[in-house]
Amino acid sequence: MVGHNEAEIDFCDEAIDVCVNKRIEKRPEPKTALRRLIKIAQGDTHQSRIVANFLLAWWNSDTCGAFKLTEIWSVDLQIAEDMISVFELFAFSREYPHAYGPRSEFEDLIRAWRPKLVKKRKRE
């Protein structure tokens, strides 16, 4: 870091470590976080769109589109925590969302946020 001495850098690193460790300790339970995210994605706000993009990328990123990781910066901290918790869930379980039961809710998200996919499927 230009213009910063070693003590400042060490302090910043330590502060980041403390912040991250506190956040990990308070991480929401993944299935509860998933239910909250589905409810948010059913809305029609900017944050709802971001959450829907996140969930639909998990559902099928080839068809529904990928999720840009920096979009997490545009949601409230609690929503970001839920997204991180759900990311951990599918990263470690290696399962798709339907393993957790909400298949119809994800299909509703596709209809709401990716209507062209529904129309395309009807034509096939």
N, C-alpha and C positions, 0 to 999 in steps of 0.2 A: 504494500500500500504506500503510495507516494505521499510524503509529508507526515507520516505517522511514525512514532517511535515504537520500539518493541513492547514497551509497557502498555501503550494504548492498544496495540494489536492483541496482546495477551488478554487484556481486559475485555475487549470485544468478543474474542473467542470464548472466554469464560461466560460472559453474559448470554451468548447464543446457546452454549451448552446447557445452562441453567434453564433457559426458556424452553428449549426443546424437551428436556427431561421432564419438566412440569407438564407440558402438553401431553406427552406420552402417558404419564401417570393418569391423566384425566380423560383419556381417549374414550369416546362413547362405545357402548356395546354395538358390534357391527350390524346385527339384525335389526336392532332398534333404530340405528342410524339409517339403514336402508329404507325402513318404513317412512322415516321422516323425509328422506330425499325423494322418494316416490311421491309423497304428498306435495312437496315443493314443486317438483317437476310437472305436476298436474295444474299448476297455476299458469299465469300468462305474463309474468314479469321477466325482466332481464336475467335475474338470478334463476328463475325457473328454466329458462332456455339453457343456461349454462349447466344446470344440474341434469336436465334432460339429455344434453349432449354427452355428459359424463356417463350416465346410465346406459344410453343407447350405444355408446362406443363399447361398453362391456357386453351388451346384448349381441351385437354383430357390427364390428367396426368396418368390415368390408362393405356392408350394405348401408348401414346407418351413419357412417362417417366416424372419423377418429376424433379424439378429444385433445385439444391443445392444452397442455399442462398449465401454461401461464393464465388460462382463463380462471383458475382457482383464485387468482388475485382479485377477481371482481365480485366475489361473494363474501357475505358476512363470515366472521371467524367461526361461528358455530356450524354454519353450513360447510365450511372448509374442513372442520374437524370431522364432521360426518362423512364427507367425501374421502378423507384420508383413512378413516376407519373401514369404510366399504372397500377402498382400494386394497388395504391389508387383507381383508376377507377374501377377495377373489385372487389376490396374488399368491396367498398361501394355500387356499383350498383348491385352486385351479379348477373352479367350476363356474359355469354360466349362471346367470340370475335365476333361471327356472329351477335350479336346485334348492332355492330358498322360498319357492312357492308363488311368487307374484307374477306368473306368466301373463295372465289377463291384464294386469296393470301395465306391464311392459308393452303389450300389444296396443293398449289404449294410448300409451305415450307415442308409439309409432304413428298411430292414426292422427294424433294431435300435432306432433312435431315433424313428421315425415310423411305428409299426406300423399306425396307423389309416389312413394313406395307402395302404398295401398292401392292406388289407381293402377300402377304398373302391374302389380300382382293380379288384379282382377282381369286385366287384358290377357294374361298368359294362360 
